[in-house]
Structures are given as structure tokens and as C-alpha cells.
Amino acid sequence: MVDAGQLALVIAMVVTAYAATASFVGAWQRIPDLTASARYGFYSVPVLLFVSTAALVYAFVTRDFSVRYVAENSNLAMSPIYTWVAFYAGNAGSLLYLALVLAVVSAIAVLTIRKRLPHTTPYALGVMALILAFFLAIMLFLANPLERLPVTPPDGQGINPLLVHFGMFIHPPLQMAGLVLVAVPFSIAMGALAARRGGRDEWVDLGRLWGMVSWLVLTLGLLLGSWWAYTILGWGGYWAWDPVENSALMPWLAMTAFVHSIMVQKRRGMFRMWNMALIITAFTMAQMGMFINRGGPVPSVHSFAQSTMGWLFLAFMAGTLLISIAGFMWRYDSLRSRARLESFVSRESSFLGQNILFLTVAFVTLWGTIFPVFSEAADDTVITVGRPFFDRVNGPILLVIIALMGIGPLLPWRRSTTQSLIRALRAPVVTALLVVVVLLVVGVRQPFALLGFAAVGLAVGGIASEWYRGTRSRHRRGEAYPMAFLNLLSGNRPRYGGYIVHIGISMLAVGVVASSFFSAQRDIVMLPGDVQAFGDYTFKYVGAVHTVHTDRAESIAAFDVWKGERFAGRMEAFRAFYPTFSIASTKGAIRSTPIEDFYIVPSEFGSDDQAVFRVLINPMVWWMWASGPVLALGILVGLWPARRPNPAVVRVPSGAQAARA
């Protein structure tokens, strides 16, 4: 099985290289048969990579330690449920996963664009195939996931203990897929440039579709990564501005700007150059993320083993960036927009302002991430840029973005009059003021917290007013309120799907603001039977169960918890120490409600049954995790195709039929 997977990997490389060459040559020389053969050949690559992936998974499941990658990332003590996902826990296996995802999605993308963009498709396919060929070449020559060992060991080294978590099934696949999926809208945009179609807006719909798909996958990957950190790392937080976290955030910010800006090009024929620049920036930052993950010089607790492979990703990033910029300059004149920005108080200018702020946050994050490298190179001083820097610089900018998120969609296109501006902003401003008043009444005094909640109130108030006016208008025409609301959403799905996404972002912001300003924590030493109080909670340490396994020592601490006078239930916190890795893995005991999370995590167990626990109360973190399904719903609504009337069916009025008779 492993040999078959290795052969499939070699054939996939040959076919992908042919597809890239034949696509470009066929399009350039206008040879349809050559471009068709490239396309059909490319369709076989996902099948070949499925065979290679199945071979690696089979090697994990059967504990075939003759495969180097299996021996390095699993062992006999590993729970069987994790053996089949360990294939993307290291460098070589994750590259195979990335190649598989890119091949499958690229083939689907080619199928969706082939008929609608016949001139662009061969060039777009060529770009996708070149990117895929890079991953395959790295695997075949530097990091082969199916390489055999000269001597088969009796057991493997095992997986990183921090990866032994349910999140392993969903967070790494989504985040890695989100990074590589940015290549699809990038390829479509570059294909349009190469085909001399960049000045036309025919590629916009499909660029938007694949841009939103990659944005959604990146979003869910980031949220699940935060949830994973919150539940297993044991520090009570969900975001530390770690370089690997930032590596996904940076392209997410650029893609957020792109999916907003592309709507202006679709509606007004504007921002053509800007959109090309945005998608180039997003893909470059996605490659930067892969570089950081692949053993680059940026220190991170999440990155793969250090190696020279990261520099190959950096070189490939530099090459694609230079070629993209050259193509942009080559087709510069064809990208001129037919319309101009007519007023600074308009929907277009609001989107432009948001985009500039998104990129500002992205580049601030990039600078903070790579600054330690420059610092060490300059004078051998290692400087770590931590959370305080990012919070102080990016925090205010993100609050302005949320405020613009509430204002921008309410502004008219082209220009606003004073009267229309007042009418549009009345509801969101009143909502924001009411939020501030209520918070002041309940005792909130932190200025930045008030500003944060006011920005969220501005966004939600604007969306609510739009939905209310639209639903009421339909109700006046005879529709019941529930049906009127549903018909309103389906009548303009891109717009109202975007509003649902904004609701999800607002929910996320509520969780971030509340937990950032109002969290409380305490470290407590307890013996079995001890009772402690923290906030409104009283908790009793019942005791701990200690178990020794072949690769780890586990401890599970049990607590009886009361909220006020009411018994809230029994909670269990987990801690395991892995001597081979010198790593402790924890899982906090979390009681989560929409109001707050009560969180207990074990820090240390002593030999005399005494233990140290960190206890936290994190307000409204629940809203962060609840925002994920809302964001996904918004994207699905925005991308769901509208029903089109069948042109073959022509209804003739009964009077006309009578006249004909």
C-alpha cells in the first residue's frame, strides 16, 4: 500500500507539471486541444493524491513504523482514534494534506469557471498547477511522507501531547486548508490578468465566491484554534498573538478587505487595481504563514520542527510576489476603473476606509511577528513582541473597523446628502448611546470597554434597523412578518448574508471585549475536602485520581461547584505529564454560559495530595464560540444561488388566450 502511494505521488508530480506547461503554452499559442488535455490531466491529480493519502493513513492505522513519518509521529501507546489524524501533525504529512486540499479544490474551481471564463481558465489552471507542483516537489525531494526507514523500530516516537485533543480533528485541517485556499481566488485573478481580461469585471463573481470560501475556512480555523487554546493549553486565554496564530490572521485580514472591495467592483466597476493588489497581498501573507509554520526563524510554540524547508517557502513567496507585481504593472493600463470616488461620505469610501484599516492591522501584525528576527540579526538581542504591543496598537483600529462595519452598509452609493446621512445613522447611533447608558448604570466605567461595546451597538443597531424597515415594508404589502423577513433575506442574499456575517463578528467582538476587560483569576492551593470561594462561585476540591500509563502520568481533579446557593454540578480538570517530551498537557474544567465561564485548571499536583489550581471567571466567552455557526450561516446565505426564472416557460394572460381563440 505504501509503495502504491509513493508511485501515485510521483505520477501526480509529473501530471501536474504537464498540466501547468500545457495550460500556459496552449493558451498562449491558442491550441484548444492542448489546454483541454492539460485540464483533463489535472482532474486526475486529486485521485492520485487520494491514493497517497490513503496509503499514509493506512500506515498509521496499522502501526507501520517502517515508514519514517509514521515512526516520528505515532507510537503504540497512542489512542487509536488519533492515529489516523496524526498524518498532518508534522511537516511531510501536512504538506501532503495541503497538496490534496489544493488539488481537490482547484479541480472543482476549474469546473466552475471553465464555461463562464473560457479565456481565463487555462491561465488560472496553470497558476494553480504551478503552486501545487511546488508542494509536490518539496515532498518528493525533501520531505517525503512515505519514505521508508532502513531499519524498522519496535515503537515510534509519538505525537506532540498538545495535539492529543478533539481539536486535532478540526482546527489544523481547517487552518491549513484556509491558507492554501487563498491560492484559488489568487489564481483566478492572475489568470484574468494574463488573459488580458483584468480590465473586465467578468471574473468578479467567481473571484468573490472563492474568496468567501477561503475566508470562511480561515475564519473557522482561527476560531477553532482559539477554542483549542482555551480548553487545552491551560492558561485561561484564547489568543496570545503567537506567530503561528498571526500567520493565519494576516491573510484573513487581507481576504476580509478583498471580499468587501470586490463588491464595489461588481456594483460600481471601481477598485480594480485595488482588488488585484489585495488578492496578491492575501496570497503573499498566506505563503508567509506557511513559511512560519515550516521551520522559519520566527520563534513559535506551534511551528513544526526547525529546518531549512522554511526558506524554500520564503523563496517561493518572493518569486510569486515578484511575478504577480510584474503582471500587475504589465496590465496596469487595462485595470483602470471606469468610475471615480465621488464623495468621502459614501458606501464606496467606507469600504475603502475599512480596507485600509484591515491592511494596517495586517502589516502591524506582520511587523510585530518578524521584528524579533531583525532584532536578533542586528545585535544578537532576542526581543519578543507580546500581547501588550498588539493589543495597544491593533485594538483601537479594530474598534474603528467594527464601527465602520455598522455605518458603511447604511450609506448610499456615490454620495450622501445631510438628510440621508442623518436618516441612515439615527438608529445605530441611538443604539450605541443606549448601550453606553445601560453599561454605565450597571457600573461599567472602563473607557475602552465602553467604546468597544458602543461600536458593537452601532453595528448591530444599523443591521437591526435595516432588517426592520425591509420587513415592515414587505408586511405592509400583505406578507406575514416571518415570511416577510425570510423573503427579505432571499431577495438580496449577498447583502443580507453579509449582515448575518456582521452579526457574527459583533458576537465575537462582545466576547473579546468582555473577557479582555472583566476577566478575573486567582491561583489557589488546595487539599482534598477544602472549600474556596471566588466571585459568586463556591467550589470544593473532592480529590484527584492519578493514573500512570506507558507514556504519561495522568491526574483528574474533581470539584463540586455552587453558583450562589444553587449547586452547579461536578467539574473535572485534567493534567498529564509526558516525560519523553517534557510537556504537560491540561484540559480545564469549564462551566460555560452566555454570561460567563467558570474555569479551573490544575497547575501542579504534590505528593501529599496538595494541588495548585488556577481559577478564572471569563465573562461572555461563550459568544465567541457561538459566532462560528452564525458566520458560516451568513456565508452560506450570501453564496446561495438565487432562483432564476425559466426562460422556456412564458405565462400568457388568460385575456390574451381568449383573444387568440
N, C-alpha and C positions, 0 to 999 in steps of 0.2 A: 504493500500500500504506500509506504514512504517513497519507494523508487518511482512508482507511478506519479506521485505528487511532484517529485523532483523533475521528471520528464515533462509534466504539464507546465511547470514553471518555466522551463527552457523554451518550450514551444510558444507560451504566452509572450515571452520577450521577443521572439522572432516575429510573431504575427503583429505585435504592437508596433515594432519598428517599421515593418512593412506598411501598416495602416497609416502611420504618420507620414512616411515618404510618399506613398501613393496618393494620399489625400492632397498634399501640397502640390505635387507635380501634376496630378490630374486636374486640379482646379486652375493652376497657373497656365497649363497648356490646353485647357478646355477639352479634356478627354473623359467623357462621362463614364465609359466602361471602367476606366482606371479608378475613378473615385468610387464607383459602385463596388468594385472588388475590395477596395480599402474598407468600405463600410461593412460589407458582409464579413470580411475577415475580422474586423473589430468586434462584431457581435459574438464571435466565438471565444473571445478573451475571458469574459465572465465565467463561462463554463469551465475553461481551463483552470482558472484561479479557484473556482469552487472545488475542483479535484484536489488542488494543492492544499487548500484549507482543510478539506475533509481528511486528507492524509495526516496533517499535523494534529488535528483534534483526535483522530484515531490513535495516534502515537501517545497522546496524553492519557486518553481513557484506558489504554492497555498498558500503561506504565512502561513504555518502550524507552528505556534510558540509553539505548544505543544512539538515539538522536540527541545531539549536543544540547539543543534548545530545551528539549523535554527534561534532560538531566539538570539543567541550570534553573528551571522554573517550576519544578514539582518534586515531590518525594512520596514515599509510601505512607507517611503519616497524614498527608493532605486528605481532607474530606473529599469523597468522590464528586460531590456537587460542584467543587471548584476546579477540578482537573480540566474540564473542557473549556473553561473561560481563561485558563492560565496562558493560552496561546497568544494573547495580546498583552501579557504582563511585562514583557521585555522588548528589546529593540527589534530583533528579527521578526518575531511573531506579530508585533504591532505593525510593522511595515507590510507584512502580508495582508493583514486586516485592512490597512489603508488602501492597498492596491485593489483588493477585492471590492471595497466600497466604491472607489473611484471608477473601476471598470463597469460595475453594475449600473451605477447612476449615470455614467457617461453614455452607456448604450441606450438607456431609457431616454436621456436628453436628446440624443441624436434622432431617436424615433419621433420625439415630439416636435423637433424643429425642422425635420427634413423637408416636409411639404410646404411649411409656411415660410421657411427661409432657405430656398434652394441654392442661392448663390453663397450664402454664409456658411452653410452646413459643412462643406468639405474643409474649409479653413478651421472652423470650430472643432471638428473632429481631429484634425491634425494637431491642434494645440492640446486637446485632451490626451491624445495618444502620446505626445512628447512628454507630458507630465507623468503619465503612467509608466512610460518607458524608463524614466529616471528612477522611480521606485523599484521597478523590476531589476534594473541594472545593479542598484545598491544591494538588493537581496542576493543576486546571483554571484556577485564578485566580492562582497564584503560582509554580509550578514545573512547567510543562508539559513532559513529556519528549519530546513530538512537535512542539514549536514550531519553526517554520521561521525561518531567517536571511534578512534582506533581500538579502544578497549571499553566494553560496556560496564559501567559501575553497578554495584548491587543496589544503590539507592541514589536519589537525586538530592540537590541542594535545598530545594523547597522554595516556595513563593514568599515574597515580602509579606510579613504578617499583617501589615496595614491594608493589604489588598484582600484579606480574607474577610469579606463583608458583602452583604447583599448588593451594595452599590457597585461592586465589581462587575455585575451583570449589565448595568445600565449606564453608569457615568463614563468610564473610559471609552466604550463604543460610541456613545453619542458625541462626546467632546472631540475625539479623533475624527469621527465622520464629519462633524461640523467644520473642522479646519480644512479637510480635504475637499468638502463640497463647494467651498468658495471657488474652486477651480472651474466649476461648471458655468456660472454666470460670467466669470472672467473669460473663459474660452469663447463664449457666445459673443461677448463684446469685442474681443480681439479678432474673432472671425469676421464680424461686421466691418471692422477697420480694414482688414486685409482684403476683403471683397469689395472695397470702396462703397460700402453701404452704411458706414458710420454716420453720415450726414442725414440719412433717412431714419425714420423712427419705427421701422418695421420690426426691429429686434427688441423693442422696449418691452412688449408684453411678456415674451419668453424670458428676457433678462430679469424682469420683475418676478416672474413665477419662480425661477430657480434661485434668485436672490432671497426670496422669502422662505423658500425651503431650507436653504443653508442657514439663514438667520434663525429659524425656529429650532433647528437641530443644535446650533451653537447655544441658543438660549436655554434649552432644556439641559444640555450638557453642563452649562455653568451652574444652573440651579441645583442639579443633582450632585455636582461636586461640592457645593456649599452644604447641602444636606448630609453628604457623606462626612465632610469635615466636622460638622456639628454633632453627629452621632457617634463617630468612632475615634476621632483624634483626642477627645477628652479635655479640650481647653475651653469648652463652652461657647466657642465662636463659630462663625460660618465663612469668614472671609479674612484672609491675612495679607492680601496683596503680595502673595508669593509669586515669583517669576512665572511658574507654570500656570497659575491662575490667571495672571496678566496676559499670558501668551494666547489665551482664548478670548479674554476680554477685549484686547486691542482690535482684532478683526471683527468682533461683534459690534464694536462701536462704529467702525467704518462701514460695515454692512447695514447697520441701522440708518446711517446717513444715506446710503445708497438706495435702500428701499423707499425712503421718503422722497429723495430727489428724483428718482425715476418716474414718480407720479407727476411731477411738474413737467418733465419732458413729454410724457404721454398726453397731458392735458393742454399744455401751452407751447410745446415744441422748444422749450428752453432748457438750459443746463446740460447741453450735450457734452461739451468739453468737461464740465464739472463731473458728470456721471462717469465718463471714461477715467478721469483721474481718481474718482472714488473707488471704482472696482479694481483698478491697478493697486491702489493703496491697500485695499482689503486683502487682496491675494498676497501682496508682499508681506503684510503683517501675519497672515496665516502661515506663510513659509517661515517667518521669524519664530512663530510659535513652535513649529516642527523643529527648527534649529535648536531652540532652548530645550525641548524635550529630548533631543538626540545627543546629549552629552556636550553641549556647548559650554563656554566658560562661565555662564551666568549661574551662580550657586542657587540650588533649589532642593528642597527635601523631596520633591516629587519627580525630578527628572530621572531618565534612565542612566545606566552606568556611563561613566565618563569614557569617551573615545574620540577618535579623530573624525568619526562619521558626521558629527555636527557641522564641521567645517565644509563638508560636501554640500550639505543643505544650505549653508550660507552662500557658497559659491553659486549654487543653482538659483537661489533667490536673487543674487546680484545679476546673474545673466538674464533671467526673465524680466527683472525690473528694467535693465538697460534696453532690452529688445522692445519691451512694451512702450517705454518712453520714446524710442526711435520711431515705432509705428505711430504713436500719438502725434509726434512732430511731422511725420511724413504725410499724415492725413489731416493736418491741422486745419487747413482751409475748408475742408468738407464738413467740419464739425461745428461751424458757426451756426448759431441759433437764429431762427427767423424772427423771434420776438425778443424784446428787451424788458428789463425790470422797470416798471412804470412808477412804482411808489415803494417807499420803505415800509408803508403800512398796508401790507397785502399778504395773502397767503404764501405767495412765492417767496417774498422776503423773509417771512417767518421760517419757512423750510430752510432757506439758505442760512439764516442765523443759527438754527438748530444744528445744521450740518457742520458749520464752523466750530461750534462748541463741542460736538461729538469728536471731531478730529483733534481739537485742543486737548480733550481728556485722553484720547488715544496716544497722542505724542508726549504728553506729560507722563503717562504710564510707561511708555517706551523708554523715555529718558531715565525715569526712576529705576527701571528694571536693568538697564545696561550700564548705568553710571558706575556701579562697583567695578566693572571691568576696566573702564577708563581710569578710575582712581588707582587700581592696583597696578596698571601698566605704567602710570605716570611716576609714582614714587613708592611702589610696593606697599601702599597702605590699603587695607581692606576696609571699605566703608559699606555698611548695609543700609539701604534706604528702606525704612519700615513704614508701618501703617500710619504714624502721625503725619508724615510728609504727604502721602496720598490723600488722607482724609482732609487735611487742611487746604490742599490745592484743588483737588478734584471735587470735594464735597460741595462747595458753593456753586461750581459750574454745573454740577448735576442738578442742583435745586433750580437753577435758571432754566435748564433744559426741561424739567418737569413743568415749570410754569408756562413755558412756550408751548409745551405739548397740549396744555389746556386752551391756550389762546389762539394758536396758529390755525387749527382747522375751522375756527369760527369766523375768521376774517374772509372777506370776499377775494376773488381773484382780481388781478390787475391793480386796483386801488380801492381805498376805503374813504368814505365820507365821515365827517364827525358824527353824524346821526347814526350811520350804520355801525360805526365803531362802538358807540355807547350802547346801542341795542345788543350788539354781539357780546360785549364784555359785562353787561349788567349782571346776569345770572352767576357767572363764575366768580366775579369779584365779591358779590354778596355772600356766596357760599364760603369763600375763603375767609371773609370777615367773621361770619358766624362761627366757623371752626375755631378761629383765634379767640373769640369771646368765650366760647364754651370751655376751651382749654384753660383760659385764664381763671374762669370761675372754679374749675376743679383743682386749681393750684399749680398748673404748669407755668414756669417762669423762664426757662432757658430760651434765650432769643433764637438760636439756630433751630431748636426743636419747633418753636412756633412758626418760624419761616418754612421749615420743611413740611409741616402739616398744612400750612396755608397754601403752599404750592400744590400739594395733593388735592386740597379742597378746590383750588382753581381749576385743575384738570378735570376732576370728577363733576364739578358744577357745570362746566361747559358741556361735557358729554351728556349729562342728565337733561340739560335744557334743550339740547338738540333732539334727543330722543322724545322728550315730552312734546315739543312743538310738532314734530313729524307725526307722532302717534295721534295727537289731538286733531291734527288736520285730517288724517285718514278717518278718524272716528266721526268727524262731522260729515263725512261723505257716506256714512252708513255702516262702517265696519266696527265690529266689537273691539274693545280695547286690546285683548290678547292677540287677535288676528291682525289688528292694525299695526301692532308693534312688530309682529313677525313679517308682515308684508313690507314694512318699512325697512327692515334689515335686508330682506331679499331683493328689494328694489334697487339698492346700490350697495352691493356686497363689498366691494373694495373699501368704500368709505366707512361703512358701519362695522365691517370686520376690523378695520384699523381702530375704531373707537373701542371695540372689545379688547384689543391688544393694549390700548392705553389704560383701560380699567385694570388689566393685569399688571401693568407697570406701576400703576398707582398703588395697588395692593402690595407689591414688592417694596415700594418706597415707604409705605406705612410701617412694614416690619423692620426695615433698615433704620428708619428714624427713631422709632420707639425703642428698639433694642440697643441702639447706639447711645442714646442719652439717658435711658432709665434702667439699664441692667444693674443688678447688684450681685455681689459674690462674697463668699467667706470660706476660708479653709478651717475645717473643724477636725479635731482629734477625738475619736470615739471608741469606746469599748462596747461589746455586745450588751444590750439592755439599756444603754444610755439614750436619753431623750434630749433633743435640742429643738430650738425654735428659731425660725428665720423668716422675717416678713410675716405673712399671715399663715405660714405653714409650721406645723409641729411634726417631727419625724423621729421615729425610734429605730435604732440600729438593732435589728433582730439577731444578726450574726452572719457569718460567711462560710461558704463551703469551698474547700481547697482541693483541687484535683491535679495530679501530676500525670502528664502524657509524655510520649516519647520525645516530642519536640518542644513542649511548652509546659509551664505551670499556670493553671487557671485558678482564679478566685472569683466567686459570685457572692456579692453582698446583698442582703435583703433588708428592706426598710418598710415599716408601716407608717403611712403618711396621713395627716389630717389637714384639711383646709378649714381654718377656723374651728368650729365644733364638729364638722362633718368629716367622717372617715373617707379619705380619697382612694384608699386601696393600698396594695402592696407593690413596691417597686424593687427592681433588681438591677444592680450595676455590675458590670463585668470588667475584669482586668486579667490579661495573660502576659507572661514574660517568656520570650523566645531566646534562650541562651546562645544559639548559633548566630543569630542576627544582632544580639544585644539590643533588642527592641521590645518595648512594652506596647501592647495593643489594648485599648479600652473601649467600652461601649457604655455611654452614660445611661442612667435611669432617668427617663424623661416623662413627665406628665404634661401633655400639651393641650392647651385650649386656645380659642381665639383671643383670649385676654392676655395670657402669659404662659410661659413654660417654667415648671419647677424641675430643676436639673441637678442630679447628683452624680458625680464621677469619682471613682476611687483613685487616689494618688499613690498610696503606699499601704501595704499590709505588713505589720510587725509580727514577730514570732510569738508574742504574748497575746494575740488576738486583738491588739490595738491597731487601729487603722486611721489613716488620714483621708478625708474626703473634701472635695471642693463642691460647694453648694451654690447654685446660681438661680436667680429669678430673671428670666429674659422676657420682657413684655412683647407680645404680638408677633413673635417669630412665626407662629402658625400661618400668618398671612403671606409670608414669603413662599412657603411650600404650596399654599392654595393658589398662588398666582400662576403656577405652571400650567394646570389644566385650562385656566382662563386664557392664557397666552396662546396655547395650542388651539383652543376653540376659535379665537379671533383670526388666526392664520387660516384655519380651515374655511371659515365663513368668507374671508377675503379672497381665497383662491377657488372657492366652489364655483363651477361654471354656471352662468345664468342660462335659463331656458330660452331657447330661440324658437320663434315660430317657424313652422314647417312651410317653406315657400310653395310646396306642391299642393298644399291644401288652401283653397281660396273659397271663403264663405261668400255666397251670393245672397243678398237680402231677398226675403220672400216676395216683396213687391216687384222686384226685378224679374224673379222667376215667373210671376203671374203675367207680367207684361210680355215676356218672351213667349209664353204659352198662347 
